[in-house]
Amino acid sequence: MTGRSFLHSAVKVPSDPSTLLLQPASMPWRLLFLLFLLGITQMTQAAGAPISLDAVSGRYDLNPVIEVLEDPGGKLNLADIQSKTVAEHSFEASSGGLSSFGFTNSAYWFRFSLSNPSPQARQMVLVLRAAWLDSIDFYQPTAVGNYSQRRFGDTLPFSQREHVHPQFLIDLLVEPGTHIYYLRISSQQAFMTPIELWEPEAFHRSDRLLGAYFGMFYGIMLVMVLYNGFIGLSTRDRNHLYYCLYLLAFVAMNFSYNGFAFQYLWPDSPRWLNWSYSSWIFLFQVVAILFAMTFLESRTRLPRMHKVLKVFLSAMLGTWFFTMASGNQLLYNASAVYFIFFMSPLISMSGITAWLAGYKAARFFVLASMASLLGSFITALTVSGFLPYSFSSFHAAEFGILVDVVLLSLALADRINVLREQKNAAELGVIEQKLLTHAWLEKAKNELEHTVQERTAELAKARDEAEHLARMDMLTGISNRRHFEEVSTQEFAWALRYRHPLSMILFDIDFFKLINDTYGHAVGDQVIKRVANAARDAVRELDLVGRIGGEEFAILLPEASMGQAIMTAERLREQIANLVFDHEGHTIGFTASFGVTQIGDGDKGIDTLLQRADQMMYAAKAAGRNRVCATPASFYD
C-alpha cells in the first residue's frame, strides 16, 4: 500500500507508475509512526456523518468527517461519482482526519454533509488553508435538486476569487435540512487540503489574529535583515551579508507558499506563480548552503566536508534546472521539497564537525541551524504527506527561523570575538619578534588595544543606530507605533501603580486622502512632516509624540490632567489649522480632528486609552472635524 493510499484509504492505485516514485515510500517505520498519530487523534464525529450547525460553534474541522475518492486519471465528473457503483464502492472515510496526499498526478473528490436544524439559511465560509492548490471545483446543491459549480485555484488570476485573501474562501449558504456537498481538487504542488467551515464573523476574528502573527513575523525578519546588513556594511564582513541573503530567501519562500506573493506581487500571472513556488524553495536551500560554507570556513577548516557540500550544492542546482527544463512540474515541485530532507541534516552535521574540530564560533551556529532546519524539516514533512496538517507543523519553519535569527546573531557576534582573539594573538607574536625593547612592545600593545576599542565602539554604534531606526518613524523622525506602545505601556503601569495622572491625545489629518489624490503623495508626505513637527513643538519635553498610522498621531502626556491635555490639543489644533504652504501655485492648508482621554481606575491597559481617544477623535470628525472632543474627566473615579 502506498503512503498516499494509507493516509486516505483511497481505493484506486494510479495507473502511471511514475507517480508512485513521487509518493512517500511504504516503510514499516512510517506505518508505526502513523498508527501512533492516529491513535492519539480524537475524532469528535464519525467520518461521513453530517455536521450539524449549531448556534455556538464558530468553526468546524471537516477533515475528520470528510469522505475521499481518488481519481487517478482525473476523468470523473460529478455524474460519475454520484452513480451508484462509484458512490457505494469508492468513497472512503478520511483516515484519522489526515489532510496530506504528498505529490500526485491524481485528482481527489471530497464529499461531506451539512445539517442545518434551524428554519433559516445559514451563511458560512468554507476555508481551504493550502494556498497553492491548482484547481478547485465546488459543487453545491440547488433548490431544484441539481448542483451548481464554482471553480477556484491558483491557475486562475487572483481577481477571480470571491474574497481578497491569500487562502481559498468559498461563500456557502446552508439551507435548512441536510445537504451533501462535493469538492474536486487537483494540484501539481504538494497535495495538502486542510478544510474548515467557519461562521463568517468568527473567521474574520481568527483571521485578524493570523494577520497579526504574519505582521509580527515579517517585521522581525525585516529588522534582522536591516540590522545585520548595516553591521555587514560597516564591518565589511561578508558573513553578515550572506546571512541577510539567507533571511531574505526564507522570507521570499515563506511569502510565496503562504499566498501573499500571488495576492500582492503577481496576481495576474498564475503560470509564473506555479513555477515560482519551488524556485524559492530551491533558492533558500542554495543560500543556506553558501552561508554555512562561508560561516564555517569549510574550505580551510573542513576540506572533506567542503567537498561534500559542493557536491550536494551542484546536485541541487542541477536538479533545479533539469526538472524545470523538463517541464515535469510534479517532479520539479517534489524535488525542491525532498532536498530539504538531505540539506537539513547535512548543514547540522557540518556545524557539529566544525565545533568538534575546535572552531568556537560554530557552537551557536549548530544550535541556530538545528532550530531553523528542524522547523523547515517538519514543514517539509507536512506538505509532503508524512505528517498531518496542523498550524504548528505547517508553520514550524517560521518558528524555527525566529529562534535562528536570535542564535545566529549571537553566532556572528561570537565569531567576531574569536577572530579578534586570533588577530590579537597573531599581531602580538609579530610584535614580539620585531620589537627589541619593552618600551616599543608596550607602545605597540597600547596601539592595538586602542584599535580594538575603536572597532568595538563602531560595532556598538552600528547596533545602537540599527535599534534606533527600528523605533523611529522614517518619514517624520518621531516614534513609530512599536516604540510608542512600548513607552506608553510603561507609563501606564507607573501611573496606575502610583495613582498619577496620565492623558492621551489621538488625532489625524482631515481629508488627507483628498490631499494625496489631488496633489500627490510627495505633498502628502510634506503635510505629515509639518504636522509631526508642529506636534513635537506643541508638547512638553516629557511628553511622547508618535505616528501610529498613515496620517494618525498619538501624544502621551504623563502627569497631565484632562484640562491640560485639552489645552494642549486645542493649541496644537490651532497651529495645524494655521499651517499653509505653496505648491505649484496652490496654497495648501489642512486641519486635524482630536480625541482626548485620561486614565481611570477601570482601565486595564494602554489599549483602553487608545480606544477611548480613538472614539473621541471619530466623534470630533462626526461633529464637523477641526475640533477637539474629550471624554469626561475620569481620573480614578
C-alpha positions as CSV (number, residue, x, y, z in Angstrom):
1,M,0.0,0.0,0.0
2,T,1.4,3.4,-0.9
3,G,1.8,6.2,1.6
4,R,-1.0,8.2,-0.1
5,S,-3.5,5.3,-0.1
6,F,-2.7,4.6,3.5
7,L,-3.2,8.2,4.5
8,H,-6.6,8.5,3.0
9,S,-7.8,4.9,2.2
10,A,-8.4,5.8,-1.5
11,V,-9.3,2.6,-3.3
12,K,-7.6,3.2,-6.7
13,V,-3.9,2.9,-7.5
14,P,-2.5,5.4,-10.0
15,S,-2.2,4.0,-13.5
16,D,1.0,5.9,-14.1
17,P,3.9,4.2,-12.2
18,S,5.9,7.4,-12.2
19,T,3.6,8.9,-9.7
20,L,4.4,6.2,-7.2
21,L,8.0,7.2,-7.3
22,L,7.0,10.6,-6.0
23,Q,4.9,9.3,-3.1
24,P,6.3,8.8,0.4
25,A,7.8,5.3,0.5
26,S,5.9,2.5,2.1
27,M,8.1,1.5,5.1
28,P,7.3,-0.2,8.4
29,W,8.6,2.7,10.5
30,R,6.2,5.0,8.7
31,L,3.3,2.7,9.3
32,L,4.1,2.5,13.0
33,F,4.5,6.3,13.2
34,L,1.2,7.0,11.5
35,L,-0.6,4.4,13.7
36,F,0.7,6.3,16.7
37,L,-0.6,9.6,15.3
38,L,-3.9,8.0,14.5
39,G,-4.1,6.6,18.0
40,I,-3.7,9.9,19.7
41,T,-6.1,11.7,17.3
42,Q,-9.5,12.3,19.0
43,M,-12.4,12.4,16.5
44,T,-15.5,14.2,17.7
45,Q,-17.7,12.8,14.8
46,A,-17.7,9.8,12.6
47,A,-16.4,10.1,9.1
48,G,-19.3,10.6,6.6
49,A,-21.8,11.7,9.3
50,P,-23.4,15.1,8.7
51,I,-22.0,18.1,10.6
52,S,-24.8,19.8,12.5
53,L,-24.6,23.5,12.5
54,D,-25.3,24.9,16.0
55,A,-25.6,28.4,17.4
56,V,-22.4,28.2,19.4
57,S,-19.6,26.8,17.3
58,G,-17.8,29.3,15.1
59,R,-15.5,26.7,13.4
60,Y,-15.9,23.1,12.1
61,D,-13.0,20.9,11.0
62,L,-14.1,18.9,8.0
63,N,-11.1,16.6,7.6
64,P,-12.0,14.1,10.3
65,V,-15.5,13.6,8.8
66,I,-15.0,14.1,5.1
67,E,-15.1,11.2,2.6
68,V,-12.4,10.9,-0.1
69,L,-12.3,9.4,-3.6
70,E,-9.1,9.2,-5.6
71,D,-9.4,9.8,-9.4
72,P,-6.0,8.7,-10.9
73,G,-6.9,9.7,-14.4
74,G,-8.7,12.9,-13.4
75,K,-11.5,12.0,-15.8
76,L,-14.5,11.5,-13.5
77,N,-17.3,14.1,-13.4
78,L,-20.0,14.8,-10.8
79,A,-22.4,12.5,-12.6
80,D,-19.8,9.7,-12.4
81,I,-19.2,10.0,-8.7
82,Q,-22.9,10.2,-8.0
83,S,-23.6,7.0,-9.8
84,K,-24.5,4.1,-7.6
85,T,-21.4,2.0,-8.4
86,V,-18.9,4.7,-7.7
87,A,-20.8,6.2,-4.7
88,E,-21.1,2.9,-2.9
89,H,-17.7,1.4,-3.5
90,S,-15.2,4.2,-4.0
91,F,-15.7,6.9,-1.4
92,E,-13.9,6.1,1.8
93,A,-13.6,7.7,5.2
94,S,-10.6,10.1,5.7
95,S,-8.1,8.1,7.8
96,G,-7.8,10.0,11.2
97,G,-8.5,13.3,9.6
98,L,-5.2,13.5,7.9
99,S,-5.1,16.1,5.1
100,S,-1.9,15.5,3.1
101,F,-1.6,13.3,0.0
102,G,2.1,14.1,-0.9
103,F,2.9,14.6,-4.6
104,T,0.5,13.1,-7.0
105,N,-1.0,13.4,-10.5
106,S,-4.4,12.2,-9.2
107,A,-7.4,14.4,-8.7
108,Y,-9.3,13.9,-5.4
109,W,-13.0,14.2,-4.8
110,F,-14.3,15.1,-1.3
111,R,-17.8,14.5,0.0
112,F,-19.3,16.0,3.2
113,S,-22.8,16.6,4.6
114,L,-24.1,19.6,6.5
115,S,-27.2,19.7,8.6
116,N,-28.9,23.0,9.3
117,P,-31.6,22.4,12.0
118,S,-32.7,26.0,12.1
119,P,-35.6,27.2,9.9
120,Q,-33.4,30.0,8.4
121,A,-30.5,29.5,6.0
122,R,-27.0,29.9,7.5
123,Q,-24.3,31.9,5.8
124,M,-20.9,30.1,6.2
125,V,-17.4,30.3,4.8
126,L,-15.6,27.2,3.5
127,V,-11.8,27.7,4.0
128,L,-9.1,25.7,2.2
129,R,-5.9,26.5,4.0
130,A,-3.4,25.4,1.3
131,A,-2.8,28.5,-0.8
132,W,-1.2,26.6,-3.8
133,L,-4.0,24.3,-5.0
134,D,-4.2,24.4,-8.8
135,S,-7.8,23.5,-9.5
136,I,-10.8,23.5,-7.1
137,D,-14.3,22.7,-8.2
138,F,-17.0,23.2,-5.6
139,Y,-20.5,21.6,-6.1
140,Q,-23.4,23.0,-4.1
141,P,-26.9,21.6,-4.2
142,T,-29.6,23.9,-5.6
143,A,-33.3,24.2,-4.7
144,V,-34.3,22.2,-7.8
145,G,-32.3,19.2,-6.9
146,N,-29.2,19.5,-9.1
147,Y,-25.8,21.1,-8.3
148,S,-24.2,24.4,-9.1
149,Q,-20.5,24.6,-9.8
150,R,-17.9,27.2,-8.9
151,R,-14.2,27.0,-9.8
152,F,-11.2,28.3,-7.9
153,G,-7.4,27.7,-7.8
154,D,-4.1,29.3,-8.3
155,T,-4.2,28.6,-12.1
156,L,-6.8,31.4,-12.3
157,P,-6.0,35.1,-11.9
158,F,-6.3,36.3,-8.3
159,S,-9.0,38.7,-9.3
160,Q,-11.4,35.8,-9.9
161,R,-11.6,34.8,-6.2
162,E,-14.7,35.5,-4.2
163,H,-12.6,37.1,-1.4
164,V,-9.4,39.1,-1.5
165,H,-7.5,36.6,0.7
166,P,-4.3,34.5,0.1
167,Q,-6.2,31.3,1.1
168,F,-9.3,30.0,-0.7
169,L,-12.5,31.2,0.8
170,I,-15.8,30.0,-0.6
171,D,-19.1,31.5,0.5
172,L,-21.6,28.8,1.4
173,L,-25.3,29.4,2.1
174,V,-26.6,26.3,4.0
175,E,-30.3,25.9,3.6
176,P,-32.4,24.2,6.3
177,G,-32.1,20.5,6.3
178,T,-29.3,18.1,5.4
179,H,-27.4,18.6,2.2
180,I,-24.4,16.8,0.5
181,Y,-21.5,18.9,-1.0
182,Y,-18.7,17.9,-3.3
183,L,-15.2,19.2,-3.9
184,R,-12.9,18.2,-6.7
185,I,-9.2,19.2,-6.2
186,S,-6.1,18.6,-8.2
187,S,-2.6,20.1,-7.8
188,Q,0.9,19.7,-9.1
189,Q,2.2,21.1,-5.8
190,A,2.3,19.2,-2.6
191,F,-1.3,17.9,-2.3
192,M,-2.4,19.2,1.2
193,T,-6.0,20.0,1.8
194,P,-6.9,21.2,5.4
195,I,-10.6,22.1,5.0
196,E,-12.5,24.1,7.6
197,L,-16.1,25.6,7.8
198,W,-16.4,28.9,9.6
199,E,-19.1,31.2,10.7
200,P,-18.1,34.5,8.9
201,E,-17.6,36.7,12.0
202,A,-15.7,34.0,13.8
203,F,-13.4,33.5,10.8
204,H,-12.7,37.2,10.5
205,R,-11.8,37.4,14.2
206,S,-9.4,34.5,13.8
207,D,-8.0,35.9,10.5
208,R,-7.1,39.2,12.2
209,L,-5.0,37.2,14.7
210,L,-3.3,35.3,11.9
211,G,-2.7,38.6,10.1
212,A,-1.1,40.0,13.3
213,Y,1.1,36.9,13.5
214,F,2.4,37.3,10.0
215,G,2.9,41.1,10.5
216,M,5.0,40.4,13.6
217,F,6.9,37.6,11.8
218,Y,7.8,39.7,8.7
219,G,8.5,42.7,10.9
220,I,11.1,40.7,12.9
221,M,12.7,39.4,9.8
222,L,12.9,42.8,8.2
223,V,14.5,44.3,11.3
224,M,17.1,41.5,11.4
225,V,17.9,42.0,7.8
226,L,18.5,45.7,8.3
227,Y,20.4,45.1,11.5
228,N,22.8,42.5,10.1
229,G,23.0,44.3,6.7
230,F,24.1,47.5,8.5
231,I,26.7,45.6,10.5
232,G,27.9,43.8,7.4
233,L,28.4,47.1,5.5
234,S,30.1,48.7,8.5
235,T,32.5,45.8,9.2
236,R,32.7,44.6,5.6
237,D,32.2,41.1,7.0
238,R,30.5,39.0,4.2
239,N,29.1,36.6,6.7
240,H,26.5,39.2,7.7
241,L,25.7,39.9,4.1
242,Y,25.3,36.1,3.4
243,Y,23.1,35.9,6.5
244,C,20.9,38.8,5.1
245,L,20.5,36.9,1.8
246,Y,19.6,33.7,3.8
247,L,16.9,35.6,5.7
248,L,15.6,37.3,2.5
249,A,15.5,33.9,0.7
250,F,13.5,32.4,3.5
251,V,11.0,35.4,3.5
252,A,10.6,35.1,-0.3
253,M,9.9,31.4,0.1
254,N,7.5,31.9,3.0
255,F,5.8,34.8,1.3
256,S,5.2,32.7,-1.7
257,Y,3.8,29.5,-0.2
258,N,1.5,31.4,2.2
259,G,-0.2,33.0,-0.8
260,F,0.9,36.6,-0.2
261,A,3.1,36.8,-3.3
262,F,0.2,35.9,-5.6
263,Q,-2.0,38.4,-3.8
264,Y,0.4,41.4,-3.8
265,L,3.2,40.8,-6.3
266,W,1.9,39.0,-9.4
267,P,-1.9,38.5,-9.1
268,D,-2.3,38.3,-12.9
269,S,0.5,35.7,-13.5
270,P,-0.7,32.3,-12.3
271,R,1.7,30.4,-14.6
272,W,4.7,32.2,-13.2
273,L,3.3,31.7,-9.7
274,N,3.1,27.9,-10.1
275,W,6.6,27.6,-11.3
276,S,8.0,30.1,-8.7
277,Y,6.8,28.2,-5.6
278,S,9.6,25.6,-5.9
279,S,12.1,28.1,-7.3
280,W,12.0,30.0,-3.9
281,I,12.4,26.7,-2.0
282,F,15.5,25.8,-4.2
283,L,16.9,29.3,-3.8
284,F,16.5,29.2,0.0
285,Q,18.5,25.9,0.2
286,V,21.2,27.2,-2.1
287,V,21.7,30.3,0.0
288,A,21.6,28.2,3.2
289,I,24.4,26.0,1.9
290,L,26.5,29.0,0.8
291,F,26.0,30.7,4.2
292,A,27.1,27.6,6.0
293,M,30.2,27.2,3.9
294,T,31.2,30.8,4.4
295,F,30.5,31.0,8.1
296,L,32.2,27.7,9.0
297,E,35.1,28.5,6.7
298,S,34.7,25.0,5.3
299,R,37.3,25.4,2.6
300,T,40.1,25.6,5.1
301,R,38.7,24.2,8.3
302,L,36.6,21.3,6.9
303,P,38.1,20.4,3.5
304,R,36.3,17.0,3.3
305,M,33.0,18.3,4.4
306,H,33.5,21.3,2.0
307,K,33.7,18.8,-0.9
308,V,30.5,17.1,0.3
309,L,28.7,20.4,0.5
310,K,29.9,21.4,-3.0
311,V,28.7,18.1,-4.5
312,F,25.4,18.5,-2.8
313,L,25.1,22.1,-4.0
314,S,26.0,21.1,-7.5
315,A,23.4,18.2,-7.4
316,M,20.7,20.5,-6.1
317,L,21.4,23.2,-8.8
318,G,21.5,20.5,-11.5
319,T,18.2,19.1,-10.3
320,W,16.7,22.5,-10.1
321,F,17.5,23.4,-13.7
322,F,16.9,19.9,-15.1
323,T,13.5,19.4,-13.6
324,M,12.5,22.9,-14.6
325,A,13.7,22.4,-18.2
326,S,11.9,19.0,-18.4
327,G,8.5,20.7,-17.9
328,N,7.5,17.9,-15.4
329,Q,6.0,20.2,-12.8
330,L,5.2,17.5,-10.4
331,L,8.8,16.2,-10.4
332,Y,10.1,19.7,-10.1
333,N,8.0,20.5,-7.1
334,A,8.7,17.2,-5.3
335,S,12.4,17.6,-5.8
336,A,12.5,21.0,-4.2
337,V,10.8,19.7,-1.0
338,Y,12.6,16.4,-0.8
339,F,16.0,18.0,-1.0
340,I,15.2,19.7,2.4
341,F,15.3,16.2,4.0
342,F,19.0,15.9,3.0
343,M,20.0,19.6,3.4
344,S,18.9,19.9,7.0
345,P,21.0,17.1,8.5
346,L,23.9,17.9,6.2
347,I,24.2,21.5,7.4
348,S,23.8,20.5,11.0
349,M,26.5,17.8,10.6
350,S,28.8,20.4,9.1
351,G,28.3,22.7,12.1
352,I,28.9,19.9,14.6
353,T,32.1,18.8,12.8
354,A,33.5,22.3,12.9
355,W,32.6,22.6,16.6
356,L,34.3,19.3,17.4
357,A,37.3,20.5,15.4
358,G,37.8,23.4,17.8
359,Y,36.0,26.2,16.0
360,K,34.3,28.0,18.8
361,A,32.1,30.2,16.6
362,A,30.3,27.0,15.4
363,R,28.6,26.4,18.8
364,F,25.9,29.0,18.3
365,F,25.7,28.1,14.6
366,V,24.9,24.5,15.4
367,L,22.0,25.5,17.8
368,A,20.7,28.0,15.3
369,S,20.8,25.7,12.3
370,M,19.2,22.9,14.2
371,A,16.3,25.2,15.2
372,S,15.6,26.6,11.7
373,L,16.4,23.5,9.7
374,L,14.4,21.3,12.1
375,G,11.5,23.7,11.5
376,S,11.9,23.5,7.7
377,F,12.2,19.7,8.0
378,I,8.9,19.5,9.9
379,T,7.2,21.8,7.4
380,A,8.5,19.7,4.5
381,L,7.2,16.6,6.2
382,T,3.8,18.2,6.5
383,V,3.5,19.4,2.9
384,S,4.9,16.0,1.6
385,G,2.2,14.0,3.4
386,F,4.4,12.4,6.1
387,L,2.8,14.4,8.9
388,P,-0.8,15.5,9.3
389,Y,-1.5,19.2,8.9
390,S,-1.7,21.4,11.9
391,F,-0.9,25.1,12.4
392,S,2.2,24.3,14.4
393,S,3.6,21.7,12.0
394,F,2.9,23.8,8.8
395,H,4.4,26.9,10.3
396,A,7.3,25.1,12.1
397,A,9.8,26.7,9.6
398,E,8.7,30.1,10.8
399,F,9.1,29.2,14.4
400,G,12.5,27.7,13.7
401,I,13.7,30.8,11.8
402,L,12.7,33.1,14.7
403,V,14.9,31.1,17.0
404,D,17.5,31.0,14.3
405,V,17.7,34.8,13.9
406,V,18.5,35.2,17.6
407,L,21.1,32.5,17.9
408,L,22.8,33.3,14.6
409,S,23.1,36.9,15.6
410,L,24.9,35.6,18.7
411,A,27.0,33.3,16.5
412,L,28.0,36.2,14.2
413,A,29.0,38.3,17.3
414,D,30.8,35.3,18.8
415,R,32.7,34.8,15.5
416,I,33.9,38.5,15.6
417,N,35.2,37.8,19.2
418,V,37.0,34.7,18.0
419,L,38.6,36.4,15.0
420,R,39.6,39.3,17.2
421,E,41.3,37.0,19.7
422,Q,43.1,35.3,16.8
423,K,44.1,38.6,15.4
424,N,45.4,39.8,18.7
425,A,47.4,36.7,19.2
426,A,48.9,36.9,15.7
427,E,49.8,40.6,15.9
428,L,51.3,40.1,19.4
429,G,53.5,37.4,18.0
430,V,54.7,39.6,15.2
431,I,55.3,42.5,17.6
432,E,57.3,40.4,20.0
433,Q,59.5,39.2,17.1
434,K,60.2,42.7,15.7
435,L,60.4,44.9,18.8
436,L,63.6,44.7,20.8
437,T,62.7,46.8,23.7
438,H,60.0,46.7,26.3
439,A,59.0,50.3,25.5
440,W,58.4,49.6,21.9
441,L,56.4,46.4,22.8
442,E,54.3,48.3,25.3
443,K,53.6,51.1,22.8
444,A,52.5,48.6,20.2
445,K,50.2,46.8,22.6
446,N,48.6,50.1,23.5
447,E,48.0,51.0,19.9
448,L,46.5,47.6,19.3
449,E,44.1,48.0,22.3
450,H,43.1,51.4,21.0
451,T,42.3,49.9,17.6
452,V,40.2,47.1,19.2
453,Q,38.3,49.7,21.3
454,E,37.6,51.8,18.3
455,R,36.3,48.7,16.4
456,T,34.2,47.7,19.3
457,A,32.8,51.2,19.6
458,E,32.0,51.2,15.9
459,L,30.1,47.9,16.3
460,A,28.2,49.2,19.3
461,K,27.3,52.4,17.4
462,A,26.1,50.4,14.5
463,R,24.0,48.3,16.8
464,D,22.5,51.3,18.6
465,E,21.8,53.0,15.3
466,A,20.0,49.9,14.0
467,E,17.9,49.7,17.2
468,H,17.1,53.4,16.9
469,L,16.0,53.0,13.3
470,A,13.7,50.2,14.4
471,R,12.0,52.5,16.8
472,M,11.8,55.7,14.7
473,D,9.3,56.6,12.0
474,M,11.5,57.1,9.0
475,L,9.4,59.9,7.4
476,T,8.9,62.2,10.4
477,G,11.7,61.3,12.8
478,I,9.2,60.8,15.7
479,S,8.4,57.5,17.5
480,N,6.8,54.7,15.4
481,R,3.9,52.7,16.7
482,R,6.1,50.0,18.2
483,H,8.2,52.4,20.3
484,F,5.1,54.5,21.2
485,E,3.3,51.4,22.6
486,E,6.3,50.2,24.5
487,V,6.8,53.6,26.3
488,S,3.1,54.1,26.8
489,T,2.7,50.6,28.4
490,Q,5.5,51.5,30.9
491,E,4.0,54.9,31.7
492,F,0.5,53.4,32.1
493,A,1.8,50.9,34.6
494,W,3.6,53.6,36.5
495,A,0.6,56.0,36.6
496,L,-1.8,53.2,37.6
497,R,0.5,52.0,40.4
498,Y,1.3,55.4,41.9
499,R,-2.1,57.0,41.0
500,H,-0.6,59.7,38.9
501,P,-2.5,61.5,36.1
502,L,-1.9,60.3,32.6
503,S,-3.6,61.7,29.4
504,M,-3.7,60.6,25.8
505,I,-4.4,62.6,22.7
506,L,-5.2,60.9,19.4
507,F,-5.6,62.9,16.2
508,D,-5.4,62.6,12.4
509,I,-5.3,64.9,9.4
510,D,-8.8,65.7,8.0
511,F,-9.4,64.8,4.4
512,F,-5.8,63.5,4.0
513,K,-6.8,61.1,1.2
514,L,-8.1,64.1,-0.8
515,I,-4.7,65.9,-0.4
516,N,-2.9,62.8,-1.7
517,D,-5.3,62.3,-4.6
518,T,-5.2,66.0,-5.6
519,Y,-1.5,66.9,-5.1
520,G,0.3,63.6,-5.0
521,H,2.0,61.5,-2.3
522,A,5.0,63.8,-2.1
523,V,2.8,66.7,-0.9
524,G,1.0,64.3,1.4
525,D,4.4,63.4,2.9
526,Q,5.2,67.1,3.4
527,V,1.8,67.5,5.2
528,I,2.6,64.6,7.5
529,K,6.1,66.0,8.3
530,R,4.7,69.5,9.1
531,V,2.1,68.1,11.4
532,A,4.7,65.9,13.1
533,N,6.9,69.0,13.7
534,A,4.0,71.0,15.0
535,A,3.1,68.3,17.4
536,R,6.7,68.0,18.6
537,D,6.8,71.8,19.2
538,A,3.5,71.9,21.0
539,V,4.2,69.4,23.8
540,R,6.4,69.3,26.8
541,E,9.8,67.7,26.9
542,L,8.5,64.7,28.9
543,D,5.5,64.1,26.5
544,L,5.8,61.4,23.8
545,V,4.7,62.0,20.2
546,G,4.3,59.0,17.9
547,R,3.0,58.3,14.4
548,I,0.8,55.2,14.8
549,G,-0.8,55.1,11.3
550,G,-0.6,56.7,7.9
551,E,-1.9,60.1,8.9
552,E,-2.7,59.2,12.5
553,F,-0.7,60.5,15.5
554,A,-0.8,60.0,19.3
555,I,0.5,62.0,22.2
556,L,1.1,60.6,25.7
557,L,1.1,63.2,28.4
558,P,2.4,61.9,31.8
559,E,1.5,63.9,34.9
560,A,-1.1,65.9,32.8
561,S,-4.7,66.4,33.9
562,M,-7.6,66.3,31.5
563,G,-7.7,70.1,31.3
564,Q,-4.1,70.4,30.5
565,A,-4.4,67.7,27.8
566,I,-7.4,69.5,26.2
567,M,-5.5,72.8,26.3
568,T,-2.5,71.1,24.5
569,A,-4.9,69.6,22.0
570,E,-6.6,72.9,21.3
571,R,-3.3,74.7,20.9
572,L,-2.0,72.1,18.5
573,R,-5.3,72.2,16.6
574,E,-4.9,75.9,16.1
575,Q,-1.3,75.6,15.0
576,I,-2.2,72.9,12.4
577,A,-5.1,74.9,11.1
578,N,-2.7,77.9,10.6
579,L,-0.2,75.8,8.7
580,V,-0.2,76.6,5.0
581,F,2.4,76.2,2.2
582,D,2.5,76.8,-1.5
583,H,2.8,74.0,-4.1
584,E,2.9,74.8,-7.8
585,G,0.8,78.0,-7.4
586,H,-1.6,76.4,-5.0
587,T,-1.9,77.3,-1.3
588,I,-2.4,74.2,0.7
589,G,-4.0,74.2,4.1
590,F,-5.3,71.5,6.3
591,T,-6.9,70.7,9.7
592,A,-7.0,67.9,12.2
593,S,-9.5,66.2,14.5
594,F,-8.6,65.4,18.1
595,G,-9.7,62.9,20.7
596,V,-8.6,63.3,24.3
597,T,-9.0,60.9,27.3
598,Q,-7.4,60.2,30.7
599,I,-6.5,57.2,32.7
600,G,-9.2,55.8,35.0
601,D,-9.5,53.1,37.7
602,G,-11.2,50.7,35.3
603,D,-8.6,50.8,32.6
604,K,-6.7,47.5,32.1
605,G,-4.0,48.7,29.7
606,I,-2.8,51.4,27.3
607,D,-5.1,49.9,24.6
608,T,-8.1,51.1,26.6
609,L,-6.8,54.7,26.4
610,L,-6.1,54.4,22.7
611,Q,-9.6,53.0,22.1
612,R,-11.3,55.8,24.0
613,A,-9.2,58.5,22.4
614,D,-10.0,57.0,19.0
615,Q,-13.7,57.1,19.8
616,M,-13.4,60.8,20.7
617,M,-11.4,61.5,17.6
618,Y,-14.2,60.0,15.4
619,A,-16.7,62.0,17.5
620,A,-14.8,65.1,16.5
621,K,-14.9,64.1,12.9
622,A,-18.7,63.4,13.1
623,A,-19.2,66.8,14.7
624,G,-17.6,68.6,11.7
625,R,-13.8,68.0,12.0
626,N,-11.2,70.6,13.1
627,R,-12.2,70.3,16.7
628,V,-11.3,68.6,20.0
629,C,-13.6,66.0,21.7
630,A,-12.8,64.6,25.1
631,T,-14.2,62.0,27.5
632,P,-15.4,63.3,30.8
633,A,-12.7,63.7,33.4
634,S,-12.4,60.1,34.8
635,F,-9.1,60.1,36.7
636,Y,-9.5,57.4,39.3
637,D,-13.3,58.0,39.7
